[in-house]
Amino acid sequence: MEKFQNFKNLIKVPKFNEYLLFLTENCENNVVLHSIAVSDYVYDFGIKIRKNGNDFDIETAVLGALLHDIGRSKSNYIDHGIVGAEILRKNNFNEKFAKIAERHIGAGISKEEAVDLNLPKIDYIPETIEEKVIANADNLIFNDKRVSIELVIDKFRKRTNVNVVNKVLLLYHEVDNLLK
């Protein structure tokens, strides 16, 4: 199986090459490969979601997945989503991509959790179907490889609290239900 199953389709998405160039000019190779892998997985999800009769903007989702970790060019902490949104806004990307960057961490961060994490007091919860699919796919990619939900849950159990684990599982099941 080739590493990025849908790369031939990804590069046909308008602006994909332009956004990939922006990413490669700003981020380390590992972040670029991770972001391509997330875009690749999001493409798979999107095709299945649309086949099941749901609205899903594949172009927005693929490009948003590609840009979701741009904040890692300046931060490798939990604030990288916020940093990424700032970078995207400063570089005149569409606001929907800034929102994707802000809301992709885990299964989202509530206003209350944001305060506990010393982040600005707003909700960072994925709202659109595209944001949810990107956050879910991001959770299911370790480095640049797809992994099982069991491995993801094990990772989150070791690093965080049961509330976060439950949110990640709920998001996974919400997206999984769109695939059936």
C-alpha positions as CSV (number, residue, x, y, z in Angstrom):
1,M,0.0,0.0,0.0
2,E,1.4,3.4,-0.9
3,K,2.0,5.9,1.8
4,F,-0.5,8.6,0.7
5,Q,-3.3,6.7,-1.1
6,N,-5.0,9.7,-2.5
7,F,-2.1,12.0,-3.4
8,K,-3.0,12.0,-7.1
9,N,-6.4,13.3,-6.1
10,L,-5.1,15.7,-3.5
11,I,-2.9,17.6,-6.0
12,K,-6.0,18.1,-8.2
13,V,-7.7,20.1,-5.4
14,P,-7.5,23.8,-6.4
15,K,-4.8,25.6,-4.4
16,F,-3.4,22.3,-2.9
17,N,0.0,22.9,-4.4
18,E,0.0,26.5,-3.4
19,Y,-0.9,25.7,0.2
20,L,1.6,22.8,0.3
21,L,4.3,25.2,-0.8
22,F,3.3,27.6,2.0
23,L,3.4,24.7,4.5
24,T,6.8,23.5,3.3
25,E,8.3,27.0,3.5
26,N,7.2,27.4,7.1
27,C,7.3,23.9,8.7
28,E,9.7,21.1,9.3
29,N,9.4,18.0,7.1
30,N,7.8,15.9,9.8
31,V,4.9,18.4,10.1
32,V,4.5,18.6,6.3
33,L,4.3,14.8,6.1
34,H,1.9,14.6,9.0
35,S,-0.3,17.3,7.4
36,I,-0.3,15.5,4.0
37,A,-1.3,12.2,5.8
38,V,-4.2,14.0,7.6
39,S,-5.3,15.5,4.3
40,D,-5.1,12.1,2.7
41,Y,-7.3,10.5,5.4
42,V,-9.7,13.4,5.3
43,Y,-10.1,12.8,1.6
44,D,-11.0,9.2,2.3
45,F,-13.6,10.2,4.9
46,G,-15.0,12.9,2.7
47,I,-15.6,10.5,-0.2
48,K,-17.4,8.0,2.1
49,I,-19.4,10.7,3.8
50,R,-20.6,12.1,0.5
51,K,-21.5,8.6,-0.8
52,N,-23.8,8.3,2.2
53,G,-25.7,11.4,1.0
54,N,-24.2,13.9,3.5
55,D,-23.0,17.4,2.5
56,F,-19.2,17.6,2.8
57,D,-16.9,20.2,1.3
58,I,-13.9,18.0,0.3
59,E,-11.9,21.0,-1.0
60,T,-12.2,22.9,2.2
61,A,-11.5,19.8,4.3
62,V,-8.4,18.7,2.3
63,L,-6.9,22.2,2.3
64,G,-7.9,22.8,6.0
65,A,-6.2,19.5,6.9
66,L,-3.1,20.5,5.1
67,L,-2.9,23.8,7.0
68,H,-4.2,22.6,10.4
69,D,-0.7,22.4,12.0
70,I,0.9,25.5,10.5
71,G,1.2,26.8,14.1
72,R,3.8,24.1,14.7
73,S,6.2,26.4,12.8
74,K,6.3,28.5,16.0
75,S,4.9,26.3,18.8
76,N,4.8,22.6,19.6
77,Y,2.5,23.2,22.6
78,I,-1.3,23.1,22.9
79,D,-1.4,26.7,21.7
80,H,-0.2,25.7,18.2
81,G,-3.8,25.8,17.0
82,I,-4.2,29.4,18.1
83,V,-0.8,30.3,16.7
84,G,-1.7,28.6,13.4
85,A,-4.9,30.6,13.2
86,E,-3.0,33.8,13.7
87,I,-0.5,32.9,11.0
88,L,-3.3,32.1,8.6
89,R,-5.1,35.3,9.3
90,K,-1.9,37.3,8.9
91,N,-1.3,35.7,5.5
92,N,-4.9,36.4,4.3
93,F,-6.1,32.8,4.2
94,N,-9.9,32.3,4.4
95,E,-11.3,32.5,7.9
96,K,-12.6,28.9,7.6
97,F,-8.9,27.7,7.6
98,A,-8.1,29.7,10.7
99,K,-11.1,28.2,12.5
100,I,-9.9,24.7,11.5
101,A,-6.5,25.4,12.9
102,E,-8.0,26.8,16.2
103,R,-10.4,23.9,16.6
104,H,-8.5,20.8,15.7
105,I,-6.8,20.0,19.0
106,G,-8.0,16.6,20.3
107,A,-11.7,16.8,20.1
108,G,-11.8,20.5,20.9
109,I,-11.2,22.6,23.9
110,S,-14.0,24.2,25.8
111,K,-13.9,27.8,27.2
112,E,-13.4,26.4,30.7
113,E,-10.6,24.1,29.6
114,A,-9.0,26.9,27.8
115,V,-8.8,28.9,31.0
116,D,-7.2,25.9,32.8
117,L,-4.7,25.7,29.9
118,N,-3.8,29.4,30.0
119,L,-5.4,29.9,26.5
120,P,-7.7,32.8,25.6
121,K,-11.1,32.2,27.1
122,I,-13.1,31.1,24.1
123,D,-14.4,27.7,22.8
124,Y,-12.1,25.8,20.5
125,I,-14.7,23.1,19.7
126,P,-15.0,21.8,16.1
127,E,-18.4,23.0,14.8
128,T,-18.6,22.1,11.1
129,I,-18.6,18.6,9.8
130,E,-15.3,19.4,8.0
131,E,-13.7,20.7,11.3
132,K,-14.9,17.5,13.1
133,V,-13.5,15.2,10.4
134,I,-10.2,17.0,10.4
135,A,-9.8,16.8,14.2
136,N,-10.8,13.1,14.1
137,A,-8.4,12.3,11.2
138,D,-5.6,14.2,13.0
139,N,-6.2,12.1,16.1
140,L,-5.9,8.9,13.9
141,I,-2.6,9.9,12.4
142,F,0.6,9.3,14.4
143,N,3.5,11.1,12.6
144,D,2.4,10.2,9.1
145,K,0.8,6.8,9.6
146,R,-2.9,5.8,10.2
147,V,-3.5,4.1,13.5
148,S,-6.5,2.5,15.3
149,I,-8.8,4.3,17.6
150,E,-7.6,1.9,20.4
151,L,-4.1,3.2,20.0
152,V,-5.3,6.8,20.0
153,I,-7.3,6.2,23.2
154,D,-4.4,4.6,24.9
155,K,-2.2,7.6,24.0
156,F,-4.8,10.1,25.4
157,R,-5.3,8.0,28.6
158,K,-1.5,8.3,29.3
159,R,-1.4,12.0,28.6
160,T,-4.6,13.5,29.9
161,N,-7.8,13.1,31.8
162,V,-10.9,10.9,31.3
163,N,-12.9,13.9,30.0
164,V,-10.6,14.4,27.1
165,V,-10.6,10.6,26.3
166,N,-14.4,10.6,26.3
167,K,-14.5,13.6,24.0
168,V,-12.1,12.0,21.6
169,L,-14.2,8.8,21.6
170,L,-17.5,10.8,21.0
171,L,-16.0,12.7,18.1
172,Y,-14.7,9.4,16.6
173,H,-18.1,7.8,16.9
174,E,-19.8,10.9,15.4
175,V,-17.6,10.8,12.4
176,D,-17.8,7.0,12.1
177,N,-21.6,7.2,12.0
178,L,-21.4,9.4,8.9
179,L,-19.5,6.6,7.2
180,K,-22.2,4.0,7.7
